[in-house]
Amino acid sequence: MNVIQKNKDRKNIYQFIFSVIFIFLPLFFYRSSIIFLCAFFVLFLLILINRNNNAILKTFECYVLAASLFGISFLGIKIYDIVLIFVFIFLLISSQLKTIYNTLFLFLIFLFIAIGSTLLFGNNYVENKSAVQVQILRYFFAALAFWLFSQECYGKIDKTVVVKFLDYFSILMLGQTMMMMMCAAVFPVSHNFSGSIFLVNLYGNTNLLNGANQVEARATAFFSDPNKLMCFMFLLLLIRRTISQEKIFTLKEIPYMLTALITGSRVAFICVGFFVLYVLSLRIFFKNNLLAFLSLVGIFAISYIILMLNNITIGDLLNNISDSILKLMGRQRTLNVNSNLADDNRVQIWKYAFQYIPNHIFVGNGLASETILLPYPTHNTYVYLLLNTGCIGLISYVVWLFKAAYRILRLDDFIFFILIPTFFLDLTDYNMLFFSLGFILAYKNYRGINESFNSRAYA
């Protein structure tokens, strides 16, 4: 009994130290390079020396931690990719690598098409050889993440332990994100680690007190893109909701959504807004999916009729909603630039991309062609795929995504936390998406649970 109590006390101590270091990591970053580096390595060390967790769970927790430090690289390689390499080595040595799923082969087919189209249109490849190589490497690591975390050993992890860890980590993410916002407002513009060995690439780094306004100050924690932080939280929530099989909504899910919302992303407001409406509809209609979706359609239809009777167009309504969200989040710069949805940067870049898509409609213009053809990224998974890999690449990727999600995700979760974001962000090679689907697939396969899009289980 004393041994059990000692282990519990040791775990609590580790957890407390981990929590303090993780939340105050932005402060260390702004004040001292040496302390920051030490704190960074201590976080991983605390996970590895925790005797209460087995090795498989430690690799899961290390990868989630590494993914939360999205903007940090070592020797030009993202930290989460380095952790992924160590996970591969560990699973290989421990003989845990057993299965290659058909869904992975579908993605490998997409990768083959992407590389083939790049080589076919050699001009883009020659002009942007390094960007193409980086893109191929990203796809490789994405496929590796899906394969590794879809192994049976991850399906054996106790779901209660995973859910508790994710809930705990979501609170830490909320705390760290708010701490980063405060540090950015109080301290001078931070030195980025810009050496060839250790690089920390953050979004903006604006000094709010000195009135620097060239870059919007947005909540990003250690992400180089606030939208990636939003997707990170959504995908953690996706794992939690899928494996917990709890009620429609629990209060423990609030930190996930709140962290996504404080990034100031309009996509976050769209996803969370629709999700809340859907949850309310489910409660009204006694957890009936079909009636809940039909009620949402009915609400939109009635709203449209009311708008028409009052001579208000959908465009005017969307513009007002978008402007209200931007004002609420203090995004004045975006409000000045994108005051009208028709002039929104996303809409403009989509139009621009479609000037090049017809030129090579079937196999695309080659990987990383947007860096040459477009002034900035497409912010749309499907436009990106059409531009780079054409219709064949788009179909291959979509088939992989839907096949990977089919029978393992609830329809509503898939729509709100994956499908909607893909229309406003490029998630083709985002490792967290592949990691999440792989881990959920391992969990479902090991337990023999087959949930189709049209079914839903509640506790």
C-alpha positions as CSV (number, residue, x, y, z in Angstrom):
1,M,0.0,0.0,0.0
2,N,2.9,2.3,0.8
3,V,4.4,1.6,-2.6
4,I,1.1,2.5,-4.4
5,Q,0.9,5.7,-2.3
6,K,4.5,6.6,-3.1
7,N,3.9,6.1,-6.8
8,K,0.8,8.3,-6.6
9,D,2.7,11.0,-4.8
10,R,5.5,10.8,-7.3
11,K,3.1,11.1,-10.2
12,N,1.4,14.2,-8.6
13,I,4.8,15.8,-8.1
14,Y,5.8,15.2,-11.7
15,Q,2.4,16.5,-12.9
16,F,2.7,19.7,-10.9
17,I,6.3,20.4,-12.1
18,F,5.2,19.6,-15.7
19,S,2.2,21.9,-15.4
20,V,4.2,24.9,-14.1
21,I,7.0,24.5,-16.7
22,F,4.6,24.1,-19.6
23,I,2.4,27.1,-18.7
24,F,5.3,29.4,-18.0
25,L,7.4,28.2,-21.0
26,P,6.5,31.5,-22.9
27,L,7.9,33.5,-20.0
28,F,11.1,31.5,-20.1
29,F,11.3,32.1,-23.9
30,Y,11.0,35.8,-23.5
31,R,13.4,36.2,-20.6
32,S,16.2,33.7,-21.0
33,S,17.3,31.5,-23.8
34,I,19.2,29.1,-21.4
35,I,16.3,28.7,-19.1
36,F,13.9,28.1,-22.0
37,L,16.1,25.4,-23.5
38,C,16.4,23.7,-20.1
39,A,12.7,23.9,-19.5
40,F,12.0,22.5,-23.0
41,F,14.1,19.4,-22.4
42,V,12.8,18.9,-18.9
43,L,9.2,18.6,-20.2
44,F,10.1,15.6,-22.3
45,L,12.2,14.2,-19.5
46,L,9.3,14.3,-17.0
47,I,7.2,12.2,-19.3
48,L,10.0,9.7,-19.9
49,I,10.8,9.2,-16.2
50,N,7.2,8.7,-15.1
51,R,7.1,5.1,-13.8
52,N,3.3,5.1,-13.7
53,N,3.0,5.0,-17.5
54,N,4.2,2.3,-19.9
55,A,6.5,3.0,-22.8
56,I,3.6,3.1,-25.4
57,L,1.7,5.7,-23.4
58,K,4.9,7.7,-23.0
59,T,5.4,7.8,-26.8
60,F,1.8,9.0,-27.2
61,E,2.2,11.8,-24.7
62,C,5.6,12.8,-26.1
63,Y,4.2,13.2,-29.6
64,V,1.2,15.3,-28.3
65,L,3.7,17.5,-26.4
66,A,5.9,17.8,-29.5
67,A,3.0,18.7,-31.7
68,S,2.0,21.4,-29.3
69,L,5.4,23.0,-29.9
70,F,4.7,23.3,-33.6
71,G,7.0,26.3,-34.3
72,I,10.1,24.7,-32.8
73,S,12.7,23.0,-35.0
74,F,16.0,21.3,-34.3
75,L,18.6,21.1,-37.2
76,G,15.8,22.2,-39.5
77,I,13.5,19.4,-38.6
78,K,10.3,20.0,-36.6
79,I,10.4,18.6,-33.1
80,Y,7.3,16.4,-33.6
81,D,9.0,14.8,-36.6
82,I,12.1,14.1,-34.5
83,V,9.9,12.5,-31.9
84,L,8.2,10.5,-34.7
85,I,11.5,9.1,-35.7
86,F,12.2,8.0,-32.2
87,V,8.8,6.4,-32.0
88,F,9.5,4.5,-35.1
89,I,12.8,3.2,-33.8
90,F,11.2,2.2,-30.5
91,L,8.3,0.3,-32.1
92,L,10.8,-1.3,-34.5
93,I,13.1,-2.5,-31.8
94,S,10.2,-3.7,-29.6
95,S,8.6,-5.6,-32.5
96,Q,5.4,-3.6,-32.3
97,L,5.2,-2.8,-36.1
98,K,2.7,-5.3,-37.5
99,T,0.1,-3.8,-39.8
100,I,-0.1,-1.6,-42.8
101,Y,-3.7,-0.6,-43.4
102,N,-5.3,-0.2,-46.8
103,T,-6.0,3.4,-46.1
104,L,-2.3,4.1,-45.8
105,F,-1.8,2.6,-49.3
106,L,-4.4,5.0,-50.6
107,F,-2.4,7.9,-49.3
108,L,0.8,6.5,-50.7
109,I,-0.9,6.4,-54.1
110,F,-1.7,10.1,-53.6
111,L,1.9,10.7,-52.7
112,F,3.1,8.8,-55.9
113,I,0.8,11.0,-58.0
114,A,2.0,14.2,-56.3
115,I,5.7,13.3,-57.0
116,G,4.9,12.2,-60.5
117,S,3.1,15.4,-61.4
118,T,6.0,17.4,-59.9
119,L,8.5,15.6,-62.1
120,L,6.2,15.8,-65.1
121,F,6.2,19.6,-64.9
122,G,9.9,20.1,-64.4
123,N,9.9,23.9,-64.6
124,N,8.3,24.4,-61.3
125,Y,10.5,21.7,-59.8
126,V,13.7,23.3,-61.0
127,E,12.7,26.8,-59.9
128,N,11.6,25.6,-56.5
129,K,13.5,22.4,-55.9
130,S,14.0,22.9,-52.1
131,A,10.3,23.7,-51.5
132,V,9.3,20.5,-53.4
133,Q,11.7,18.4,-51.4
134,V,10.3,19.8,-48.1
135,Q,6.8,19.1,-49.3
136,I,7.6,15.5,-50.1
137,L,9.3,15.1,-46.8
138,R,6.2,16.5,-45.0
139,Y,3.9,14.0,-46.8
140,F,6.3,11.2,-45.8
141,F,6.2,12.1,-42.1
142,A,2.4,12.5,-42.3
143,A,2.1,8.9,-43.7
144,L,4.6,7.7,-41.1
145,A,2.5,9.3,-38.3
146,F,-0.7,7.6,-39.5
147,W,1.0,4.2,-39.8
148,L,2.8,4.3,-36.5
149,F,-0.1,5.4,-34.3
150,S,-2.5,3.0,-36.0
151,Q,-0.5,0.1,-34.7
152,E,-2.4,-2.3,-32.3
153,C,-0.2,-1.4,-29.3
154,Y,-1.8,2.1,-29.3
155,G,-5.3,0.6,-29.3
156,K,-4.5,-1.2,-26.1
157,I,-4.0,2.0,-24.1
158,D,-6.6,2.4,-21.5
159,K,-9.1,5.0,-22.8
160,T,-9.6,6.5,-19.4
161,V,-5.9,7.3,-19.1
162,V,-5.9,8.9,-22.6
163,V,-9.0,11.0,-21.9
164,K,-7.6,12.2,-18.6
165,F,-4.3,13.1,-20.2
166,L,-6.1,15.0,-23.0
167,D,-8.3,16.9,-20.6
168,Y,-5.4,17.8,-18.5
169,F,-3.3,18.9,-21.5
170,S,-6.2,21.0,-22.9
171,I,-6.2,23.0,-19.7
172,L,-2.4,23.4,-19.9
173,M,-2.7,24.6,-23.5
174,L,-5.3,27.2,-22.5
175,G,-2.9,28.4,-19.8
176,Q,0.1,28.5,-22.0
177,T,-1.7,30.3,-24.8
178,M,-2.9,33.0,-22.4
179,M,0.6,33.3,-20.9
180,M,2.1,33.8,-24.4
181,M,-0.5,36.6,-25.0
182,M,0.5,38.3,-21.8
183,C,4.2,38.0,-22.4
184,A,3.8,39.4,-26.0
185,A,2.0,42.4,-24.5
186,V,4.4,43.1,-21.6
187,F,7.9,42.2,-22.9
188,P,9.9,43.7,-25.8
189,V,9.8,41.9,-29.1
190,S,11.3,38.5,-28.4
191,H,14.5,37.2,-30.0
192,N,13.6,34.2,-32.1
193,F,16.1,31.4,-31.9
194,S,17.3,31.8,-35.5
195,G,20.4,29.7,-35.5
196,S,21.0,26.7,-37.7
197,I,20.7,24.3,-34.7
198,F,17.6,25.5,-32.7
199,L,14.8,27.5,-34.3
200,V,11.6,28.9,-32.7
201,N,9.3,30.4,-35.3
202,L,6.3,32.2,-33.8
203,Y,3.4,34.1,-35.4
204,G,4.0,37.9,-35.4
205,N,6.1,38.5,-32.3
206,T,4.4,41.9,-31.9
207,N,5.3,44.3,-29.1
208,L,1.9,45.6,-28.2
209,L,3.0,48.3,-25.7
210,N,5.3,49.9,-28.2
211,G,2.4,50.1,-30.7
212,A,3.8,47.8,-33.3
213,N,0.9,46.9,-35.6
214,Q,2.4,45.5,-38.8
215,V,1.5,42.0,-37.7
216,E,-1.7,41.2,-35.8
217,A,-1.1,40.0,-32.2
218,R,-3.0,36.7,-32.0
219,A,-3.0,33.9,-29.5
220,T,-0.7,31.1,-30.9
221,A,1.2,29.6,-28.0
222,F,4.3,28.0,-29.7
223,F,2.6,27.7,-33.1
224,S,3.8,29.6,-36.1
225,D,0.2,29.8,-37.3
226,P,-2.9,30.5,-35.1
227,N,-5.0,28.4,-37.4
228,K,-2.7,25.4,-36.7
229,L,-3.2,25.9,-33.0
230,M,-7.0,25.9,-33.6
231,C,-6.8,22.6,-35.6
232,F,-4.5,21.1,-33.0
233,M,-7.2,21.7,-30.3
234,F,-10.0,20.4,-32.5
235,L,-8.1,17.2,-33.3
236,L,-7.3,16.6,-29.6
237,L,-11.0,17.1,-29.0
238,L,-11.8,14.7,-31.9
239,I,-9.7,11.9,-30.2
240,R,-11.4,12.6,-26.9
241,R,-15.0,12.6,-28.1
242,T,-14.4,9.5,-30.3
243,I,-12.8,7.2,-27.7
244,S,-14.7,8.4,-24.6
245,Q,-18.2,7.7,-26.1
246,E,-19.6,10.0,-23.5
247,K,-22.7,12.2,-23.6
248,I,-23.4,14.8,-26.3
249,F,-21.2,17.4,-24.6
250,T,-19.3,17.7,-21.4
251,L,-17.9,20.7,-19.5
252,K,-14.4,19.1,-19.8
253,E,-14.6,19.9,-23.6
254,I,-14.7,23.7,-22.9
255,P,-10.9,24.3,-22.6
256,Y,-10.4,22.7,-26.1
257,M,-12.9,25.0,-27.7
258,L,-12.0,28.1,-25.7
259,T,-8.3,27.7,-26.7
260,A,-9.4,27.4,-30.4
261,L,-11.6,30.5,-30.1
262,I,-9.0,32.8,-28.5
263,T,-6.8,32.3,-31.5
264,G,-9.1,34.8,-33.2
265,S,-9.8,32.5,-36.1
266,R,-13.1,33.0,-37.9
267,V,-13.0,29.3,-38.8
268,A,-13.0,28.5,-35.1
269,F,-16.1,30.6,-34.6
270,I,-17.8,28.9,-37.5
271,C,-17.0,25.4,-36.2
272,V,-17.8,26.0,-32.6
273,G,-20.9,28.0,-33.5
274,F,-22.4,25.2,-35.6
275,F,-21.4,22.6,-33.1
276,V,-23.2,24.4,-30.3
277,L,-26.3,24.8,-32.4
278,Y,-26.1,21.1,-33.2
279,V,-25.7,20.1,-29.6
280,L,-28.7,22.2,-28.6
281,S,-30.7,20.6,-31.4
282,L,-29.7,17.1,-30.2
283,R,-30.9,17.9,-26.7
284,I,-34.2,19.2,-28.0
285,F,-34.8,16.2,-30.3
286,F,-33.7,13.5,-27.7
287,K,-30.3,12.8,-29.3
288,N,-31.7,12.0,-32.8
289,N,-29.0,12.8,-35.3
290,L,-31.3,13.1,-38.3
291,L,-33.8,15.4,-36.6
292,A,-31.0,17.5,-35.2
293,F,-29.5,18.0,-38.7
294,L,-32.9,18.6,-40.2
295,S,-33.6,21.2,-37.6
296,L,-30.4,23.1,-38.5
297,V,-31.4,23.0,-42.2
298,G,-34.9,24.3,-41.2
299,I,-33.4,27.1,-39.1
300,F,-31.2,28.2,-42.0
301,A,-34.2,28.0,-44.5
302,I,-36.4,30.1,-42.2
303,S,-33.6,32.6,-41.7
304,Y,-33.1,32.9,-45.4
305,I,-36.8,33.6,-46.0
306,I,-36.8,36.3,-43.3
307,L,-33.7,37.9,-44.9
308,M,-35.4,37.9,-48.3
309,L,-38.5,39.5,-46.9
310,N,-36.4,42.2,-45.4
311,N,-34.3,42.7,-48.6
312,I,-31.1,41.6,-46.8
313,T,-28.8,39.4,-48.9
314,I,-26.8,36.4,-47.5
315,G,-23.7,38.3,-48.4
316,D,-24.6,41.3,-46.3
317,L,-25.4,39.0,-43.3
318,L,-22.1,37.1,-43.6
319,N,-20.2,40.4,-43.9
320,N,-21.8,41.7,-40.7
321,I,-21.1,38.4,-38.9
322,S,-17.5,38.4,-40.1
323,D,-17.0,42.0,-39.1
324,S,-18.5,41.4,-35.7
325,I,-16.2,38.5,-35.0
326,L,-13.2,40.5,-36.1
327,K,-14.1,43.4,-33.8
328,L,-14.8,41.0,-30.9
329,M,-11.3,39.5,-31.3
330,G,-9.6,42.8,-31.8
331,R,-8.4,42.0,-35.3
332,Q,-8.5,45.5,-36.7
333,R,-5.9,45.0,-39.3
334,T,-7.9,42.1,-40.9
335,L,-11.0,44.1,-40.6
336,N,-9.5,46.9,-42.5
337,V,-8.1,44.6,-45.2
338,N,-11.0,42.2,-45.5
339,S,-14.0,44.4,-44.7
340,N,-16.1,42.6,-47.4
341,L,-16.2,38.8,-48.0
342,A,-16.0,39.3,-51.7
343,D,-12.7,41.0,-51.2
344,D,-11.5,38.6,-48.6
345,N,-7.9,37.3,-49.1
346,R,-9.1,33.7,-49.2
347,V,-11.7,34.4,-51.9
348,Q,-9.2,36.3,-53.9
349,I,-6.5,33.7,-53.8
350,W,-9.0,31.0,-54.7
351,K,-9.9,33.0,-57.8
352,Y,-6.3,33.5,-58.6
353,A,-5.5,29.7,-58.2
354,F,-8.3,28.8,-60.6
355,Q,-6.5,30.7,-63.3
356,Y,-3.8,28.0,-63.3
357,I,-5.8,24.9,-62.4
358,P,-7.3,24.4,-65.9
359,N,-3.8,24.3,-67.4
360,H,-3.2,20.9,-65.9
361,I,-6.6,19.8,-64.6
362,F,-5.8,16.1,-64.3
363,V,-2.4,15.9,-62.7
364,G,-1.8,19.5,-61.5
365,N,1.1,21.8,-61.7
366,G,3.4,19.9,-59.3
367,L,4.1,20.0,-55.6
368,A,4.8,23.4,-54.1
369,S,3.7,25.1,-57.3
370,E,1.7,27.6,-55.2
371,T,4.9,29.1,-54.0
372,I,5.7,30.2,-57.6
373,L,2.3,30.8,-59.0
374,L,0.5,32.4,-56.1
375,P,1.4,35.4,-53.8
376,Y,0.4,33.5,-50.7
377,P,-1.0,30.1,-49.6
378,T,-4.4,28.9,-50.9
379,H,-6.0,28.4,-47.4
380,N,-8.1,25.6,-48.8
381,T,-7.2,21.9,-48.8
382,Y,-9.1,21.2,-52.1
383,V,-8.0,24.2,-54.0
384,Y,-4.4,23.4,-52.9
385,L,-4.8,19.8,-54.1
386,L,-6.3,20.8,-57.5
387,L,-3.5,23.3,-58.1
388,N,-0.7,21.0,-57.1
389,T,-1.9,17.5,-58.0
390,G,-5.0,18.0,-60.2
391,C,-8.2,16.0,-60.1
392,I,-6.5,12.7,-59.8
393,G,-4.5,13.8,-56.7
394,L,-7.6,15.5,-55.2
395,I,-9.7,12.3,-55.7
396,S,-7.0,10.1,-54.2
397,Y,-6.6,12.3,-51.2
398,V,-10.3,12.7,-50.6
399,V,-10.8,8.9,-50.9
400,W,-8.0,8.4,-48.3
401,L,-9.5,10.9,-45.9
402,F,-13.1,9.6,-46.1
403,K,-12.0,6.0,-46.0
404,A,-9.8,6.7,-43.0
405,A,-12.6,8.5,-41.2
406,Y,-15.4,6.1,-42.3
407,R,-16.7,3.9,-39.5
408,I,-14.3,5.4,-36.9
409,L,-15.7,8.9,-36.5
410,R,-19.1,10.3,-35.8
411,L,-20.6,12.3,-38.6
412,D,-21.0,15.5,-36.6
413,D,-17.4,15.4,-35.3
414,F,-16.1,14.8,-38.7
415,I,-18.0,17.7,-40.1
416,F,-17.3,20.2,-37.4
417,F,-13.6,19.4,-36.6
418,I,-12.2,18.2,-39.9
419,L,-14.5,18.9,-42.9
420,I,-15.3,22.5,-42.3
421,P,-11.6,23.5,-41.5
422,T,-10.4,21.9,-44.7
423,F,-12.5,24.4,-46.7
424,F,-10.7,27.3,-45.1
425,L,-7.2,25.9,-44.4
426,D,-4.7,23.7,-46.1
427,L,-4.4,20.5,-44.0
428,T,-3.1,18.1,-46.6
429,D,0.2,17.4,-44.8
430,Y,-0.7,18.4,-41.2
431,N,0.7,15.6,-39.1
432,M,-1.8,16.0,-36.3
433,L,-4.6,15.0,-38.7
434,F,-2.8,11.8,-39.6
435,F,-1.8,11.1,-36.0
436,S,-5.4,11.6,-34.8
437,L,-6.9,9.3,-37.5
438,G,-4.2,6.7,-37.0
439,F,-4.7,6.6,-33.2
440,I,-8.5,6.4,-33.4
441,L,-8.2,3.7,-36.0
442,A,-5.9,1.6,-33.7
443,Y,-8.4,2.1,-30.8
444,K,-11.4,1.1,-32.9
445,N,-9.7,-1.9,-34.5
446,Y,-8.4,-3.3,-31.3
447,R,-11.8,-3.1,-29.6
448,G,-13.7,-4.3,-32.6
449,I,-16.0,-1.2,-32.6
450,N,-17.5,-0.4,-36.0
451,E,-19.3,2.9,-35.9
452,S,-20.5,4.2,-39.2
453,F,-21.2,7.8,-40.0
454,N,-24.9,7.2,-39.5
455,S,-24.6,5.7,-36.0
456,R,-23.7,7.2,-32.7
457,A,-23.2,5.7,-29.3
458,Y,-23.8,7.6,-26.1
459,A,-23.2,6.6,-22.5
